[in-house]
Amino acid sequence: MTNLNSVELLEKIFNKSYEELSGQDLRITRVRVPGKEVSFAHIVTPNDDSVYRNLGLHIGVHEGEDHTGETIGLIRFTPWEAVVPAADIAIKAADISIGFMDRFCGSLIITGGLSQVETAVKEVVRFFGEELGFDTPEVHKS
């Protein structure tokens, strides 16, 4: 893609109508329309309990639980509501717990043993890619 200056961009967008619009105040608005995408899928096994505390995995319904040593799966979706069926798929795919889910920003955090979290994350990504036609990333692990 070539870099266009503002005049070239307007000429390209409005084609022949640009001459008629010349001299008028124009406003261009950029809008992001979320697509069907799993934008992030990562598996991590932290060894410091501060990670779990900073993710809030010790409060609310998890109050008093110690998740130290558990694997964490992180997945991000658009549209954001996709997190609800993703949580359902993850729970049905493996013996994991939902650490956090937010249907307003599309974030899902799951916890459990390494093989279980890995199975759940991979199944969620597979399902969304193959069954629902979402764009999906590779699942990364650290």
N, CA, C and O atoms as a MOPAC input file, in Angstrom:
PM7 MOZYME 1SCF
protein

 N      0.85200 1    -1.18100 1     0.00000 1
 C      0.00000 1     0.00000 1     0.00000 1
 C      0.89000 1     1.23300 1     0.00000 1
 O      1.88300 1     1.28800 1     0.72600 1
 N      0.54000 1     2.21300 1    -0.80600 1
 C      1.31900 1     3.43900 1    -0.87100 1
 C      0.77300 1     4.45000 1     0.11800 1
 O     -0.39900 1     4.40500 1     0.49200 1
 N      1.62600 1     5.34900 1     0.53100 1
 C      1.19000 1     6.41900 1     1.43000 1
 C      0.54600 1     7.51500 1     0.60600 1
 O      1.14200 1     8.01100 1    -0.35000 1
 N     -0.65200 1     7.88900 1     0.96700 1
 C     -1.37600 1     8.94800 1     0.27200 1
 C     -1.46400 1    10.17400 1     1.16300 1
 O     -1.61200 1    10.06200 1     2.38000 1
 N     -1.37100 1    11.35000 1     0.54400 1
 C     -1.64600 1    12.54600 1     1.33700 1
 C     -3.15300 1    12.71300 1     1.41200 1
 O     -3.88400 1    11.96200 1     0.76600 1
 N     -3.63300 1    13.67400 1     2.18000 1
 C     -5.07500 1    13.79800 1     2.41400 1
 C     -5.85000 1    14.09700 1     1.13700 1
 O     -6.95800 1    13.59100 1     0.95900 1
 N     -5.29400 1    14.90100 1     0.25300 1
 C     -5.98200 1    15.21800 1    -0.99900 1
 C     -6.10100 1    13.96400 1    -1.86300 1
 O     -7.16600 1    13.69000 1    -2.41800 1
 N     -5.02100 1    13.20900 1    -1.97800 1
 C     -5.05100 1    11.97500 1    -2.77200 1
 C     -6.04300 1    10.96900 1    -2.18900 1
 O     -6.74200 1    10.27800 1    -2.93000 1
 N     -6.10200 1    10.89100 1    -0.86000 1
 C     -7.04400 1     9.98600 1    -0.21700 1
 C     -8.48500 1    10.38100 1    -0.53700 1
 O     -9.30200 1     9.53100 1    -0.89100 1
 N     -8.79400 1    11.67100 1    -0.41000 1
 C    -10.14400 1    12.13400 1    -0.71500 1
 C    -10.49300 1    11.90400 1    -2.18200 1
 O    -11.61500 1    11.51500 1    -2.50700 1
 N     -9.52900 1    12.14700 1    -3.06600 1
 C     -9.78100 1    11.90300 1    -4.48500 1
 C    -10.06700 1    10.42800 1    -4.73700 1
 O    -10.93700 1    10.08700 1    -5.53800 1
 N     -9.34000 1     9.56300 1    -4.05700 1
 C     -9.53000 1     8.12300 1    -4.22700 1
 C    -10.89400 1     7.68600 1    -3.67500 1
 O    -11.58600 1     6.87900 1    -4.29700 1
 N    -11.27500 1     8.21500 1    -2.52000 1
 C    -12.53900 1     7.83100 1    -1.88900 1
 C    -13.72500 1     8.35500 1    -2.68400 1
 O    -14.65900 1     7.60800 1    -2.97900 1
 N    -13.69100 1     9.63800 1    -3.03100 1
 C    -14.85000 1    10.26800 1    -3.64600 1
 C    -14.77700 1    10.30100 1    -5.17100 1
 O    -15.73200 1    10.70400 1    -5.83600 1
 N    -13.65000 1     9.88000 1    -5.71600 1
 C    -13.44200 1     9.79000 1    -7.15100 1
 C    -13.85500 1    11.08700 1    -7.83300 1
 O    -13.25300 1    12.12500 1    -7.55300 1
 N    -14.83800 1    11.08000 1    -8.70200 1
 C    -15.21900 1    12.27300 1    -9.46100 1
 C    -15.96800 1    13.29300 1    -8.60800 1
 O    -16.02100 1    14.47000 1    -8.96300 1
 N    -16.54400 1    12.86200 1    -7.49300 1
 C    -17.30200 1    13.77100 1    -6.63500 1
 C    -16.39000 1    14.72600 1    -5.87700 1
 O    -16.86800 1    15.70700 1    -5.30600 1
 N    -15.08300 1    14.45800 1    -5.86000 1
 C    -14.17100 1    15.27900 1    -5.06700 1
 C    -14.19000 1    16.73800 1    -5.49600 1
 O    -14.14000 1    17.63300 1    -4.65200 1
 N    -14.26200 1    16.98500 1    -6.79800 1
 C    -14.26300 1    18.37300 1    -7.26900 1
 C    -15.48300 1    19.12200 1    -6.74600 1
 O    -15.39400 1    20.30900 1    -6.43200 1
 N    -16.62000 1    18.43700 1    -6.65200 1
 C    -17.82800 1    19.06800 1    -6.13300 1
 C    -17.70400 1    19.35900 1    -4.63600 1
 O    -18.31300 1    20.30100 1    -4.13000 1
 N    -16.91400 1    18.54600 1    -3.93100 1
 C    -16.75600 1    18.71000 1    -2.48400 1
 C    -15.63200 1    19.67900 1    -2.13200 1
 O    -15.51300 1    20.09800 1    -0.98100 1
 N    -14.81800 1    20.03300 1    -3.10200 1
 C    -13.67700 1    20.90600 1    -2.86700 1
 C    -14.13200 1    22.21100 1    -2.21900 1
 O    -15.09900 1    22.83200 1    -2.66100 1
 N    -13.42900 1    22.61300 1    -1.17600 1
 C    -13.73700 1    23.84400 1    -0.47100 1
 C    -14.70900 1    23.66600 1     0.68200 1
 O    -14.88300 1    24.58300 1     1.48500 1
 N    -15.33900 1    22.51800 1     0.77900 1
 C    -16.26700 1    22.25900 1     1.87400 1
 C    -15.50700 1    21.64100 1     3.04500 1
 O    -14.47200 1    20.99900 1     2.86300 1
 N    -16.04300 1    21.84700 1     4.25700 1
 C    -15.46800 1    21.19800 1     5.42000 1
 C    -15.87300 1    19.73300 1     5.40800 1
 O    -17.06100 1    19.40900 1     5.37900 1
 N    -14.90000 1    18.86700 1     5.43100 1
 C    -15.15800 1    17.43100 1     5.41400 1
 C    -14.60900 1    16.80300 1     6.67700 1
 O    -13.59500 1    17.24600 1     7.21800 1
 N    -15.26900 1    15.79500 1     7.13000 1
 C    -14.81400 1    15.07700 1     8.31500 1
 C    -14.70000 1    13.59900 1     7.94400 1
 O    -15.63000 1    13.01200 1     7.39100 1
 N    -13.57100 1    13.02200 1     8.25100 1
 C    -13.37100 1    11.59300 1     8.02700 1
 C    -13.29200 1    10.93000 1     9.38500 1
 O    -12.52600 1    11.35100 1    10.25200 1
 N    -14.08000 1     9.90400 1     9.56200 1
 C    -14.10100 1     9.18000 1    10.82200 1
 C    -13.64300 1     7.75200 1    10.57200 1
 O    -14.12200 1     7.08900 1     9.65200 1
 N    -12.71700 1     7.28600 1    11.39100 1
 C    -12.27700 1     5.90000 1    11.29900 1
 C    -13.06300 1     5.08800 1    12.30500 1
 O    -13.15300 1     5.45900 1    13.47500 1
 N    -13.61800 1     4.00800 1    11.86700 1
 C    -14.40600 1     3.14700 1    12.72500 1
 C    -13.81100 1     1.75300 1    12.68000 1
 O    -13.48600 1     1.24600 1    11.60600 1
 N    -13.67000 1     1.13900 1    13.82800 1
 C    -13.18600 1    -0.23700 1    13.88400 1
 C    -14.39400 1    -1.14900 1    14.09600 1
 O    -15.12600 1    -1.01300 1    15.07700 1
 N    -14.58200 1    -2.04800 1    13.19100 1
 C    -15.66400 1    -3.00500 1    13.30300 1
 C    -15.03900 1    -4.34200 1    13.69100 1
 O    -14.29900 1    -4.93800 1    12.90900 1
 N    -15.33800 1    -4.80700 1    14.89800 1
 C    -14.70600 1    -6.05300 1    15.32000 1
 C    -15.15900 1    -7.21400 1    14.45500 1
 O    -16.33900 1    -7.35200 1    14.13300 1
 N    -14.20400 1    -8.03500 1    14.09100 1
 C    -14.50300 1    -9.21300 1    13.30300 1
 C    -14.62500 1   -10.42500 1    14.18800 1
 O    -14.70900 1   -10.31300 1    15.41100 1
 N    -14.63300 1   -11.56100 1    13.57700 1
 C    -14.68000 1   -12.81800 1    14.31300 1
 C    -13.23200 1   -13.26900 1    14.47700 1
 O    -12.61000 1   -13.76300 1    13.53600 1
 N    -12.70800 1   -13.09000 1    15.69000 1
 C    -11.28200 1   -13.34800 1    15.88000 1
 C    -10.97000 1   -13.81100 1    17.29800 1
 O    -11.47700 1   -13.26500 1    18.27700 1
 N    -10.13200 1   -14.82000 1    17.37700 1
 C     -9.44700 1   -15.14500 1    18.61600 1
 C     -8.08700 1   -14.47400 1    18.44000 1
 O     -7.26200 1   -14.93900 1    17.65400 1
 N     -7.85400 1   -13.39300 1    19.16200 1
 C     -6.65800 1   -12.58800 1    18.90700 1
 C     -5.45600 1   -12.99200 1    19.74600 1
 O     -4.33500 1   -12.57400 1    19.45600 1
 N     -5.66900 1   -13.80100 1    20.78300 1
 C     -4.56800 1   -14.14700 1    21.67900 1
 C     -4.88800 1   -15.46400 1    22.35400 1
 O     -5.99500 1   -15.64700 1    22.86100 1
 N     -3.94400 1   -16.37400 1    22.36800 1
 C     -4.10600 1   -17.65000 1    23.07400 1
 C     -2.74200 1   -18.03800 1    23.62600 1
 O     -1.82800 1   -18.37400 1    22.87300 1
 N     -2.61300 1   -17.98900 1    24.94700 1
 C     -1.31100 1   -18.22900 1    25.56700 1
 C     -1.47000 1   -19.07500 1    26.82400 1
 O     -2.45700 1   -18.96100 1    27.55100 1
 N     -0.48800 1   -19.91600 1    27.06100 1
 C     -0.46700 1   -20.78500 1    28.23800 1
 C      0.81000 1   -20.47500 1    29.00800 1
 O      1.90300 1   -20.44600 1    28.44400 1
 N      0.64900 1   -20.24500 1    30.30100 1
 C      1.80600 1   -19.91300 1    31.13000 1
 C      1.69000 1   -20.62900 1    32.46600 1
 O      0.60000 1   -20.77000 1    33.02000 1
 N      2.84200 1   -21.08100 1    32.97800 1
 C      2.88900 1   -21.68300 1    34.31000 1
 C      3.81500 1   -20.83400 1    35.17900 1
 O      5.01700 1   -21.08500 1    35.25800 1
 N      3.23700 1   -19.82900 1    35.82400 1
 C      4.06200 1   -18.97400 1    36.67900 1
 C      4.47000 1   -19.70500 1    37.94500 1
 O      3.78400 1   -20.62600 1    38.38900 1
 N      5.57300 1   -19.29700 1    38.51700 1
 C      6.02100 1   -19.93100 1    39.75000 1
 C      6.00400 1   -18.96200 1    40.92800 1
 O      6.56100 1   -19.25300 1    41.98600 1
 N      5.37400 1   -17.82900 1    40.74600 1
 C      5.29800 1   -16.83700 1    41.81500 1
 C      3.84000 1   -16.49400 1    42.06200 1
 O      3.11600 1   -16.17100 1    41.12100 1
 N      3.39600 1   -16.55600 1    43.30800 1
 C      1.98100 1   -16.32600 1    43.60500 1
 C      1.52700 1   -14.89400 1    43.32000 1
 O      0.32500 1   -14.63700 1    43.27300 1
 N      2.46800 1   -13.94800 1    43.12700 1
 C      2.07000 1   -12.56700 1    42.81600 1
 C      1.34600 1   -12.49800 1    41.47200 1
 O      0.49600 1   -11.62900 1    41.27600 1
 N      1.66800 1   -13.39600 1    40.54900 1
 C      0.97300 1   -13.42200 1    39.25700 1
 C     -0.50100 1   -13.73600 1    39.47600 1
 O     -1.37100 1   -13.07500 1    38.91000 1
 N     -0.77800 1   -14.73200 1    40.28600 1
 C     -2.16000 1   -15.12900 1    40.55900 1
 C     -2.90900 1   -14.01500 1    41.28800 1
 O     -4.07000 1   -13.73800 1    40.98700 1
 N     -2.23200 1   -13.37500 1    42.25900 1
 C     -2.86200 1   -12.28800 1    43.00300 1
 C     -3.16300 1   -11.09600 1    42.09900 1
 O     -4.23600 1   -10.50100 1    42.19400 1
 N     -2.22100 1   -10.74400 1    41.22100 1
 C     -2.42200 1    -9.60000 1    40.33300 1
 C     -3.48600 1    -9.85900 1    39.27700 1
 O     -4.08600 1    -8.91400 1    38.76500 1
 N     -3.72700 1   -11.10800 1    38.94600 1
 C     -4.82100 1   -11.45000 1    38.04000 1
 C     -6.15300 1   -11.54400 1    38.78000 1
 O     -7.20000 1   -11.71700 1    38.15600 1
 N     -6.11600 1   -11.43200 1    40.10800 1
 C     -7.33800 1   -11.49100 1    40.90300 1
 C     -7.88100 1   -12.89500 1    41.04700 1
 O     -9.07800 1   -13.07400 1    41.27400 1
 N     -7.01900 1   -13.90200 1    40.91800 1
 C     -7.46600 1   -15.29000 1    40.99100 1
 C     -7.64300 1   -15.78900 1    42.42200 1
 O     -7.83600 1   -16.98400 1    42.64700 1
 N     -7.57600 1   -14.88300 1    43.37800 1
 C     -7.73400 1   -15.25600 1    44.78500 1
 C     -8.91300 1   -14.51600 1    45.44400 1
 O     -9.09200 1   -14.58600 1    46.66000 1
 N     -9.71000 1   -13.81200 1    44.63600 1
 C    -10.82100 1   -13.03500 1    45.19300 1
 C    -12.15200 1   -13.52100 1    44.60600 1
 O    -12.18100 1   -14.39600 1    43.74000 1
 N    -13.22500 1   -12.95000 1    45.08300 1
 C    -14.55200 1   -13.30600 1    44.57400 1
 C    -14.86300 1   -14.76300 1    44.84800 1
 O    -14.69300 1   -15.24000 1    45.97000 1
 N    -15.32000 1   -15.47400 1    43.82200 1
 C    -15.67500 1   -16.88200 1    44.00400 1
 C    -14.45300 1   -17.74400 1    44.31200 1
 O    -14.59000 1   -18.88700 1    44.74700 1
 N    -13.25300 1   -17.19300 1    44.08400 1
 C    -12.02000 1   -17.94100 1    44.34300 1
 C    -11.35900 1   -17.53900 1    45.66900 1
 O    -10.21500 1   -17.91000 1    45.93500 1
 N    -12.08100 1   -16.78500 1    46.48900 1
 C    -11.50300 1   -16.30400 1    47.74100 1
 C    -11.02100 1   -17.46900 1    48.59600 1
 O    -11.73400 1   -18.45000 1    48.81000 1
 N     -9.78600 1   -17.33000 1    49.07800 1
 C     -9.19800 1   -18.35300 1    49.93500 1
 C     -8.52300 1   -19.49300 1    49.17100 1
 O     -7.83500 1   -20.31500 1    49.77700 1
 N     -8.70800 1   -19.55200 1    47.86000 1
 C     -8.07300 1   -20.61400 1    47.07600 1
 C     -6.62300 1   -20.25700 1    46.79100 1
 O     -6.28900 1   -19.08500 1    46.62000 1
 N     -5.77200 1   -21.25600 1    46.74000 1
 C     -4.36200 1   -21.05600 1    46.40900 1
 C     -4.10500 1   -21.68100 1    45.04400 1
 O     -4.12000 1   -22.90400 1    44.90200 1
 N     -3.87200 1   -20.85000 1    44.05300 1
 C     -3.64100 1   -21.32800 1    42.69200 1
 C     -2.16300 1   -21.43600 1    42.34500 1
 O     -1.81400 1   -21.75400 1    41.20800 1
 N     -1.29500 1   -21.17600 1    43.31300 1
 C      0.13600 1   -21.22400 1    43.04900 1
 C      0.52300 1   -22.57600 1    42.45500 1
 O      0.17100 1   -23.63000 1    42.98400 1
 N      1.25300 1   -22.51900 1    41.34800 1
 C      1.69900 1   -23.73000 1    40.67300 1
 C      0.75100 1   -24.21000 1    39.59000 1
 O      1.09700 1   -25.10100 1    38.81400 1
 N     -0.44900 1   -23.62500 1    39.52600 1
 C     -1.37100 1   -24.00800 1    38.46600 1
 C     -1.01900 1   -23.28700 1    37.16900 1
 O     -0.47500 1   -22.18200 1    37.18000 1
 N     -1.33200 1   -23.92000 1    36.07800 1
 C     -1.14200 1   -23.32100 1    34.76500 1
 C     -2.29200 1   -22.36400 1    34.49700 1
 O     -3.42000 1   -22.58800 1    34.93700 1
 N     -1.99100 1   -21.28800 1    33.76500 1
 C     -2.97900 1   -20.27600 1    33.40800 1
 C     -3.09800 1   -20.23600 1    31.89100 1
 O     -2.09400 1   -20.16100 1    31.18200 1
 N     -4.32400 1   -20.28700 1    31.40300 1
 C     -4.59200 1   -20.10700 1    29.97400 1
 C     -5.27100 1   -18.77700 1    29.76900 1
 O     -6.24600 1   -18.46000 1    30.45000 1
 N     -4.76200 1   -17.99700 1    28.83500 1
 C     -5.29800 1   -16.66600 1    28.54300 1
 C     -5.77600 1   -16.64600 1    27.09100 1
 O     -5.01800 1   -16.97700 1    26.18000 1
 N     -7.03400 1   -16.25600 1    26.88100 1
 C     -7.59100 1   -16.20200 1    25.53200 1
 C     -8.38900 1   -14.90800 1    25.38900 1
 O     -9.09600 1   -14.50600 1    26.31300 1
 N     -8.27500 1   -14.25600 1    24.22600 1
 C     -8.95700 1   -12.97400 1    23.96900 1
 C     -9.77300 1   -13.09100 1    22.69300 1
 O     -9.29800 1   -13.63300 1    21.69500 1
 N    -11.01600 1   -12.57700 1    22.72200 1
 C    -11.96900 1   -12.73300 1    21.62500 1
 C    -12.56500 1   -11.41500 1    21.16100 1
 O    -12.70900 1   -10.47400 1    21.94100 1
 N    -12.91000 1   -11.35900 1    19.88100 1
 C    -13.86700 1   -10.40000 1    19.35100 1
 C    -14.78000 1   -11.19000 1    18.42800 1
 O    -14.28600 1   -11.99400 1    17.63700 1
 N    -16.06400 1   -10.99900 1    18.49400 1
 C    -16.76700 1   -10.11700 1    19.42100 1
 C    -16.62500 1   -10.63400 1    20.84900 1
 O    -16.40500 1   -11.82100 1    21.08800 1
 N    -16.75700 1    -9.72200 1    21.76600 1
 C    -16.48000 1   -10.00900 1    23.16800 1
 C    -17.38700 1   -11.07100 1    23.76700 1
 O    -16.97800 1   -11.81900 1    24.65500 1
 N    -18.61600 1   -11.13200 1    23.28000 1
 C    -19.56400 1   -12.10200 1    23.82500 1
 C    -19.14400 1   -13.54200 1    23.56200 1
 O    -19.66400 1   -14.46500 1    24.19000 1
 N    -18.21700 1   -13.74000 1    22.64800 1
 C    -17.73600 1   -15.09000 1    22.31800 1
 C    -17.09000 1   -15.76900 1    23.51300 1
 O    -16.90900 1   -16.98700 1    23.51200 1
 N    -16.74300 1   -14.99800 1    24.52700 1
 C    -16.11200 1   -15.56500 1    25.71700 1
 C    -17.05400 1   -16.53100 1    26.44100 1
 O    -16.59300 1   -17.45500 1    27.11100 1
 N    -18.36000 1   -16.32700 1    26.31400 1
 C    -19.32300 1   -17.18200 1    27.00900 1
 C    -19.30200 1   -18.60400 1    26.44700 1
 O    -19.10400 1   -19.54500 1    27.21600 1
 N    -19.49800 1   -18.80300 1    25.13800 1
 C    -19.37900 1   -20.18300 1    24.64300 1
 C    -17.96100 1   -20.73600 1    24.76500 1
 O    -17.77900 1   -21.94600 1    24.89900 1
 N    -16.96000 1   -19.86500 1    24.72200 1
 C    -15.57600 1   -20.33000 1    24.88200 1
 C    -15.36500 1   -20.94200 1    26.26700 1
 O    -14.69700 1   -21.96800 1    26.39600 1
 N    -15.92400 1   -20.32300 1    27.28900 1
 C    -15.80900 1   -20.86900 1    28.64700 1
 C    -16.49600 1   -22.22000 1    28.73000 1
 O    -15.98500 1   -23.14000 1    29.36800 1
 N    -17.63900 1   -22.34500 1    28.09600 1
 C    -18.37400 1   -23.60800 1    28.07200 1
 C    -17.55800 1   -24.69600 1    27.38000 1
 O    -17.46200 1   -25.81600 1    27.88100 1
 N    -16.97900 1   -24.37000 1    26.24400 1
 C    -16.15200 1   -25.32700 1    25.50600 1
 C    -14.95000 1   -25.75000 1    26.33600 1
 O    -14.62000 1   -26.93500 1    26.39000 1
 N    -14.29200 1   -24.79600 1    26.98300 1
 C    -13.10000 1   -25.08800 1    27.79200 1
 C    -13.43000 1   -26.03900 1    28.93400 1
 O    -12.68800 1   -26.98900 1    29.18300 1
 N    -14.52900 1   -25.79300 1    29.62500 1
 C    -14.90800 1   -26.64400 1    30.76100 1
 C    -15.26000 1   -28.05200 1    30.29800 1
 O    -14.96100 1   -29.03000 1    30.98300 1
 N    -15.89300 1   -28.15200 1    29.13700 1
 C    -16.27400 1   -29.46700 1    28.61800 1
 C    -15.09200 1   -30.22700 1    28.02800 1
 O    -15.13300 1   -31.45300 1    27.93200 1
 N    -14.04600 1   -29.51600 1    27.63400 1
 C    -12.88600 1   -30.14800 1    27.00600 1
 C    -11.90300 1   -30.73100 1    28.01200 1
 O    -11.19300 1   -31.68800 1    27.70300 1
 N    -11.85500 1   -30.16200 1    29.21400 1
 C    -10.83300 1   -30.59400 1    30.17900 1
 C    -11.24500 1   -30.21100 1    31.59400 1
 O    -12.17000 1   -29.42400 1    31.79300 1
 N    -10.55500 1   -30.77100 1    32.55900 1
 C    -10.80700 1   -30.49900 1    33.96900 1
 C    -10.07900 1   -29.21500 1    34.36900 1
 O     -8.99000 1   -29.25100 1    34.94200 1
 N    -10.70800 1   -28.08100 1    34.05400 1
 C    -10.12200 1   -26.77100 1    34.35900 1
 C    -11.12800 1   -25.96100 1    35.15300 1
 O    -12.28500 1   -26.35500 1    35.30600 1
 N    -10.67100 1   -24.82300 1    35.65600 1
 C    -11.55500 1   -23.87800 1    36.34400 1
 C    -11.52600 1   -22.55800 1    35.59600 1
 O    -10.51300 1   -22.19000 1    35.00100 1
 N    -12.63400 1   -21.85700 1    35.63300 1
 C    -12.68100 1   -20.50900 1    35.06000 1
 C    -12.13700 1   -19.56200 1    36.11600 1
 O    -12.74600 1   -19.38100 1    37.17000 1
 N    -10.99700 1   -18.96300 1    35.83100 1
 C    -10.41100 1   -17.99700 1    36.75000 1
 C    -11.07200 1   -16.64300 1    36.62100 1
 O    -11.29100 1   -15.94300 1    37.61000 1
 N    -11.39200 1   -16.27500 1    35.36400 1
 C    -11.98800 1   -14.96800 1    35.09700 1
 C    -12.55300 1   -14.98500 1    33.68900 1
 O    -11.94600 1   -15.55600 1    32.78300 1
 N    -13.70800 1   -14.36700 1    33.49600 1
 C    -14.22800 1   -14.14600 1    32.14900 1
 C    -14.94300 1   -12.81200 1    32.12900 1
 O    -15.64800 1   -12.45200 1    33.07100 1
 N    -14.75300 1   -12.08800 1    31.04600 1
 C    -15.34900 1   -10.76700 1    30.92000 1
 C    -15.99500 1   -10.63900 1    29.55400 1
 O    -15.29900 1   -10.52400 1    28.54500 1
 N    -17.31000 1   -10.65800 1    29.51200 1
 C    -18.02300 1   -10.57900 1    28.24300 1
 C    -18.03500 1    -9.16300 1    27.68000 1
 O    -18.51300 1    -8.94900 1    26.56600 1
 N    -17.51800 1    -8.18900 1    28.43200 1
 C    -17.46700 1    -6.81500 1    27.95200 1
 C    -16.12800 1    -6.45900 1    27.31400 1
 O    -16.00900 1    -5.42200 1    26.66100 1
 N    -15.12200 1    -7.31100 1    27.49700 1
 C    -13.83600 1    -7.06700 1    26.81300 1
 C    -13.30000 1    -8.33400 1    26.15500 1
 O    -12.25000 1    -8.29100 1    25.51200 1
 N    -13.99500 1    -9.45700 1    26.30000 1
 C    -13.62800 1   -10.67800 1    25.59700 1
 C    -12.45600 1   -11.43600 1    26.16700 1
 O    -11.75900 1   -12.13400 1    25.43100 1
 N    -12.22100 1   -11.31800 1    27.46100 1
 C    -11.08100 1   -11.99400 1    28.08500 1
 C    -11.52300 1   -13.23000 1    28.85400 1
 O    -12.51300 1   -13.20800 1    29.58600 1
 N    -10.77100 1   -14.30400 1    28.67200 1
 C    -11.02300 1   -15.54100 1    29.40300 1
 C     -9.71600 1   -16.01500 1    30.00900 1
 O     -8.70200 1   -16.12600 1    29.32000 1
 N     -9.74800 1   -16.29600 1    31.31700 1
 C     -8.59200 1   -16.86800 1    32.01800 1
 C     -9.05500 1   -18.18100 1    32.61700 1
 O    -10.04800 1   -18.23100 1    33.34300 1
 N     -8.32300 1   -19.24800 1    32.30400 1
 C     -8.64000 1   -20.55000 1    32.88900 1
 C     -7.42800 1   -21.04600 1    33.66800 1
 O     -6.29400 1   -20.66600 1    33.37800 1
 N     -7.67800 1   -21.90000 1    34.66100 1
 C     -6.59000 1   -22.44100 1    35.47700 1
 C     -6.76000 1   -23.94400 1    35.62500 1
 O     -7.85000 1   -24.49100 1    35.45800 1
 N     -5.65200 1   -24.58900 1    35.94300 1
 C     -5.66200 1   -26.03200 1    36.16300 1
 C     -4.28400 1   -26.61300 1    35.90800 1
 O     -3.29200 1   -25.88700 1    35.84000 1
 N     -4.23400 1   -27.91600 1    35.76900 1
 C     -2.97700 1   -28.58200 1    35.45900 1
 C     -2.53500 1   -28.25700 1    34.03900 1
 O     -3.35500 1   -27.89300 1    33.19700 1
 N     -1.24200 1   -28.38700 1    33.77600 1
 C     -0.67600 1   -28.01700 1    32.48200 1
 C     -1.37000 1   -28.72300 1    31.31700 1
 O     -1.81000 1   -28.06300 1    30.37600 1
 N     -1.47200 1   -30.03700 1    31.36400 1
 C     -2.06800 1   -30.75500 1    30.22900 1
 C     -3.54500 1   -30.42200 1    30.06600 1
 O     -4.04900 1   -30.37200 1    28.94400 1
 N     -4.23700 1   -30.19500 1    31.17000 1
 C     -5.65600 1   -29.86000 1    31.10400 1
 C     -5.88600 1   -28.46900 1    30.49900 1
 O     -6.76000 1   -28.29500 1    29.64900 1
 N     -5.11000 1   -27.49500 1    30.93500 1
 C     -5.23500 1   -26.13200 1    30.39600 1
 C     -4.84000 1   -26.12300 1    28.92200 1
 O     -5.49400 1   -25.47900 1    28.10100 1
 N     -3.77800 1   -26.83400 1    28.59700 1
 C     -3.35100 1   -26.89800 1    27.20200 1
 C     -4.44400 1   -27.51500 1    26.32400 1
 O     -4.72400 1   -27.01000 1    25.23700 1
 N     -5.05100 1   -28.58500 1    26.78600 1
 C     -6.14500 1   -29.22800 1    26.04600 1
 C     -7.31000 1   -28.26400 1    25.85700 1
 O     -7.85100 1   -28.15100 1    24.75700 1
 N     -7.69700 1   -27.57400 1    26.92100 1
 C     -8.83500 1   -26.65800 1    26.86400 1
 C     -8.57800 1   -25.49100 1    25.91400 1
 O     -9.43100 1   -25.16300 1    25.09000 1
 N     -7.42000 1   -24.86900 1    26.02300 1
 C     -7.10100 1   -23.71900 1    25.16400 1
 C     -7.06800 1   -24.15200 1    23.69800 1
 O     -7.62800 1   -23.47700 1    22.83300 1
 N     -6.41800 1   -25.26500 1    23.42700 1
 C     -6.33100 1   -25.73900 1    22.03800 1
 C     -7.71100 1   -26.09300 1    21.48400 1
 O     -7.98200 1   -25.84200 1    20.31000 1
 N     -8.57700 1   -26.66300 1    22.29900 1
 C     -9.91600 1   -27.01100 1    21.83100 1
 C    -10.74700 1   -25.75700 1    21.55900 1
 O    -11.49100 1   -25.70800 1    20.58000 1
 N    -10.62500 1   -24.75500 1    22.41100 1
 C    -11.34800 1   -23.49700 1    22.17600 1
 C    -10.89100 1   -22.87500 1    20.85200 1
 O    -11.71700 1   -22.49000 1    20.02500 1
 N     -9.58300 1   -22.78200 1    20.66000 1
 C     -9.04500 1   -22.19000 1    19.43000 1
 C     -9.46100 1   -23.02600 1    18.21500 1
 O     -9.84800 1   -22.46900 1    17.18800 1
 N     -9.38600 1   -24.34000 1    18.32200 1
 C     -9.78400 1   -25.22100 1    17.21700 1
 C    -11.26500 1   -25.02000 1    16.87900 1
 O    -11.61800 1   -24.84400 1    15.71300 1
 N    -12.12400 1   -25.04800 1    17.89500 1
 C    -13.56100 1   -24.91000 1    17.68000 1
 C    -13.89800 1   -23.58200 1    17.00400 1
 O    -14.65300 1   -23.54600 1    16.03200 1
 N    -13.33900 1   -22.50300 1    17.51900 1
 C    -13.64500 1   -21.19000 1    16.95800 1
 C    -13.12300 1   -21.06000 1    15.53200 1
 O    -13.75400 1   -20.41100 1    14.69900 1
 N    -11.98000 1   -21.66800 1    15.24700 1
 C    -11.43700 1   -21.60700 1    13.88900 1
 C    -12.16300 1   -22.50800 1    12.92000 1
 O    -12.59600 1   -22.06200 1    11.85800 1
 N    -12.30100 1   -23.77800 1    13.27600 1
 C    -12.86200 1   -24.76800 1    12.35000 1
 C    -14.38600 1   -24.74600 1    12.29500 1
 O    -14.96100 1   -24.87900 1    11.21400 1
 N    -15.04000 1   -24.58500 1    13.41700 1
 C    -16.50000 1   -24.67200 1    13.46000 1
 C    -17.19600 1   -23.33200 1    13.22800 1
 O    -18.26600 1   -23.28200 1    12.62100 1
 N    -16.58900 1   -22.25000 1    13.71300 1
 C    -17.25200 1   -20.94400 1    13.62600 1
 C    -16.60900 1   -20.00300 1    12.60500 1
 O    -17.12300 1   -18.91100 1    12.36400 1
 N    -15.49900 1   -20.41300 1    12.00900 1
 C    -14.85400 1   -19.59100 1    10.98700 1
 C    -14.15900 1   -18.34300 1    11.49800 1
 O    -14.00900 1   -17.37200 1    10.75600 1
 N    -13.73600 1   -18.35000 1    12.74500 1
 C    -13.00400 1   -17.22300 1    13.31700 1
 C    -11.56000 1   -17.26300 1    12.82700 1
 O    -11.02600 1   -18.33400 1    12.53700 1
 N    -10.93100 1   -16.09200 1    12.73500 1
 C     -9.48000 1   -16.03800 1    12.54900 1
 C     -8.87400 1   -16.42800 1    13.88700 1
 O     -9.32000 1   -15.95900 1    14.93300 1
 N     -7.86600 1   -17.28000 1    13.85800 1
 C     -7.27400 1   -17.75400 1    15.11800 1
 C     -5.75300 1   -17.69100 1    15.05900 1
 O     -5.16100 1   -17.80500 1    13.98600 1
 N     -5.13200 1   -17.51000 1    16.20700 1
 C     -3.66800 1   -17.49000 1    16.27800 1
 C     -3.14200 1   -18.87800 1    16.62800 1
 O     -3.91000 1   -19.79300 1    16.92600 1
 N     -1.83900 1   -19.01300 1    16.58700 1
 C     -1.20900 1   -20.20600 1    17.15000 1
 C     -1.31400 1   -20.10500 1    18.66700 1
 O     -1.30200 1   -19.00800 1    19.22600 1
 N     -1.41700 1   -21.24700 1    19.32500 1
 C     -1.40300 1   -21.26100 1    20.78700 1
 C      0.06200 1   -21.24800 1    21.21500 1
 O      0.84700 1   -22.10100 1    20.80100 1
 N      0.41800 1   -20.27800 1    22.04200 1
 C      1.79400 1   -20.16800 1    22.52600 1
 C      1.86400 1   -20.63100 1    23.96900 1
 O      0.88500 1   -20.56500 1    24.71200 1
 N      3.03700 1   -21.09800 1    24.34700 1
 C      3.22500 1   -21.59400 1    25.71700 1
 C      4.57500 1   -21.10600 1    26.21400 1
 O      5.56900 1   -21.12200 1    25.48900 1
 N      4.58500 1   -20.66700 1    27.48100 1
 C      5.86400 1   -20.26500 1    28.09100 1
 C      5.94400 1   -20.81300 1    29.49300 1
 O      6.93800 1   -20.59400 1    30.18600 1

